[in-house]
Amino acid sequence: MDVRHGDHRDLLVWQKAMRLAVDVHRATAMFPRSEFFGLTSQLRRAAISIPSSLAEGSARRTTPDFLAFVHIRYPISAIRVCHQNGQTLGTINTVAMPTTTLNGVPKRM
């Protein structure tokens, strides 16, 4: 079944994911230099993978293919784990990671 999903930039979830990626990038800019190849890198890669997957999925032709790329639980979980680890280590003080708006996206589509 061919389906046209349109431009990924029109998806509200993609817009929220981009805001999350920018927020994570800004938050990690304040991390200690010693975390550049650790928490900083992991958080940034996980955050940017979400809008990237949504963009790639929107280019797919079938709904199952699209939904396979929309399934974004892993990167959100990775962000949460890194954030919790950073708080435990004292690297992250009170930086909020707004991932809750992206939860359950595949269920709503």
C-alpha positions in Angstrom: 0.0 0.0 0.0 1.5 3.3 -1.1 1.0 6.2 1.4 2.4 9.7 1.1 3.4 11.0 4.5 4.2 14.5 3.5 7.0 16.7 4.6 8.5 15.7 7.9 8.8 19.3 8.9 5.0 19.5 9.1 4.9 16.8 11.8 4.3 18.3 15.2 6.3 15.4 16.8 9.3 16.3 14.5 9.2 19.9 15.6 9.1 18.8 19.2 12.0 16.4 18.6 14.0 19.2 17.0 13.4 21.4 20.1 14.5 18.5 22.3 17.7 18.1 20.2 18.5 21.8 20.5 17.7 21.8 24.3 20.0 18.8 24.8 22.8 20.4 22.8 22.5 23.6 24.8 22.3 21.7 28.1 25.3 19.6 27.3 27.4 22.6 26.3 27.6 23.3 30.1 29.0 19.8 30.9 32.5 19.5 32.1 35.2 19.0 29.4 35.9 15.5 30.9 32.4 14.4 29.8 32.7 15.5 26.2 33.3 11.9 24.9 31.0 10.4 27.5 27.6 11.8 28.5 27.8 14.8 26.2 28.3 12.7 23.1 25.8 10.0 24.1 23.1 12.5 24.9 23.6 14.5 21.7 23.6 11.5 19.5 20.5 10.1 21.1 18.7 13.4 20.8 19.4 14.1 17.2 18.6 10.5 16.2 14.9 11.2 17.1 14.1 13.9 14.5 16.5 12.1 12.0 14.4 8.9 12.3 11.2 10.8 11.9 12.5 12.5 8.8 13.7 9.3 7.3 10.5 7.5 8.1 8.3 10.2 6.5 10.1 9.5 3.2 9.0 5.9 3.3 6.1 4.7 1.1 4.2 2.4 3.3 2.7 2.9 6.8 4.6 -0.1 8.3 7.9 1.3 7.0 7.0 4.7 8.3 6.1 3.4 11.8 9.3 1.4 11.9 11.2 4.7 11.8 8.8 6.5 14.1 9.4 4.0 16.9 11.6 6.3 19.1 11.5 4.7 22.5 15.2 3.7 22.5 16.7 7.1 22.1 14.3 8.6 24.7 15.3 5.9 27.1 19.0 6.5 26.4 18.5 10.2 27.1 16.8 9.4 30.4 19.5 7.0 31.5 22.3 9.4 30.6 20.5 12.2 32.4 20.0 10.1 35.5 23.6 9.0 35.4 24.8 12.6 35.1 22.7 13.6 38.0 24.1 10.7 40.1 27.6 11.7 39.2 27.0 15.3 39.8 27.7 16.3 36.2 24.1 17.4 35.6 22.5 19.6 38.2 18.9 20.6 37.4 18.8 20.4 33.6 15.4 19.2 32.5 15.2 16.8 29.6 11.7 17.3 28.1 11.2 13.8 26.6 7.6 13.2 27.9 6.0 15.0 24.9 7.6 12.4 22.6 6.4 9.3 24.4 3.8 7.1 22.8 4.1 8.7 19.4 3.8 5.4 17.5 0.5 4.5 19.3 -1.1 7.8 18.2 -0.2 7.5 14.6 
